[in-house]
Amino acid sequence: MKRHLLLTAAFVLLAFPSYAFWDSDVDKAKEFMQAGMYPQAIELLEKRINNEPTDAEAHFQLGLCHFHTGNYSEADNRFSSAVAFKPGCKETIAQKYKKAGFDSLEKGQGQESTRLFETAIKYQPSLRKKIAQRCFERGKSLLESMVQNADYEKSETA
């Protein structure tokens, strides 16, 4: 009986070595990411990708690491790899870039937000109209605020 169990365990480890250990790298990387420990997560995910280059989840998670550290160029490289292996993740990636674009816009970072919006649209072209509409509304609101401010300042000096 013991011999049978040992043989079964040995077979599983020899037949499926990658699955037993590599998935734990991605899971551990996610734990690091939740704790804000991106360098450690990046190291694990790069190890995973070196061992399993077609792992879409590892590419996606590595893209998230770079995204959250502001390295959008490397994030886009990894997201592109993830999409090549799993096209269904395009929408999630696009939404992340769209949100980051609006966050940058609110901070007054026009060029950065434009770059982020362009990347969002690359992954999900149907976002173009929604982004444009929201940017128009934001611009309209800022302009109205400026006019009200100017009117207030005029009334104060009169």
N, C-alpha and C positions, 0 to 999 in steps of 0.2 A: 504494500500500500504506500509506504513512504517513498519507495523507489518510483512508483507511478506518479506521485505528486511532484517529485524532483524532476522527473523527465518532462512532465507537462510544463512546469515552470521554466525549465531550460528551453523547451521548444518555443514558448511564448516570447521569452527574452531574445532568442535568436531569430525568430521569424518576424517579430515586430519591434525591433530595438528603437526605432525612431519615435514611434507613437508613445511609448512609455515615458520617454524622457523629454522629448522636444515639446510636447504640449505643456509640460510643467514649466518650461522656459517662458512660454507666452503667458501662462497664468501668473507666474512670478513677476514678469515684467509689468503686467497689469496692476499687481499689488504695489510695485514700486511707483508706477505712474499715479496711482491714487494717493500715495504719500508724497508726491511731488519730487520723487527721486528719479528724475529723467536720465541722468548719466548711467545709472545702474540698469534701468530698463532698456536703454539703447544698447548697452553691452550685451545683454541677454538676447535681445531681438536680432542683433547682428549675428550672434552665434547661431541662432535658430536659422536665419536665412542662409548662412554659409553651409549649414547642414542640409537644409531643405529649401532650395532657391524658389520653389513654386508655391510656398506657403503664403497665400493671399492675406490671411489674418496677421501673420507676423509683419508683412510689408505694411499693412494698414495701421497696425499698432505703432510701428516705427515711424510712420508718417505722422501719427498723432503726437508722438514724443517731440518730433522736430517742430510740428505745428505749435504745440504749447510752449516751446522754448523760443518761438519767434523766427525759427529758421524755415521760412516758407518755401524757399527754393528746394531744400532737401526734402521737406515734407511733400512737395508736389512730385518730386522724383519717386518717392516711396508710394505715394497714392497712385501714381500712374502705373507702377508695378502691380499694386494690389488690384487695380481695375483690369489689367491685362489677364490676371488669373481669376478674377471674380467681378465681372462687369456690373453686377447688382449693387455694388457699394458706391457707385457714382453719386447717387442722390445724397447719401449721408455726407460724403466729402464736400459736395457743393453747398450743402446747408452750413457746414462748418465755416467755409470760406465766406459765405454770404453774411453770417453773423459777425465774423471777424471784420468784414468790410464795414458793416454798420457801426461796430464798436469804434473802429478807426475814424470813421466819418464824424462821430460824436465828439471825438477828441480833437477834431480839426485837422486830421492827417489825410488831406485830400488825395495825394498821390498814392499813399499806401492803400487807402480804401479802394481807389480805382483799380489798382493791381489785384487786390483781393477779389473784387467783383468780377474782373475779367477771368480770374481762375475759377470762380464759382460757375460762371457761364460756360466755361470750357467743359466742365463736368456735367452741367445740366443747362443746355441752351434755353430751355423754356423759362428760366429765371430772369432773362434779360428784361422782359416787360415789367415784372414785379419789382425788380431792383430799380429800374428807371422811375417807376411810379412813386416808390417810396423816397427816392432821392429828390424827386420833384416836390413832393409834399414837404420834405425836410427843408429844402431851399425856400419854398414859399413861406413856411413858418418862420424861418430866420429873417427873411425879408420883411415880413409883417412886424416882427419884433423890432427890427432896426427902424422901421417907420414910426412905430409907437414910441420908441426911445427918442427919436429925433423930435417928434411932436412934443414930448414931455420936456425935453431940454429947451425947446423954444418957449414953452409956456412958463418955465422957471426963470428965464432971462427977461421976459417981458414985464 
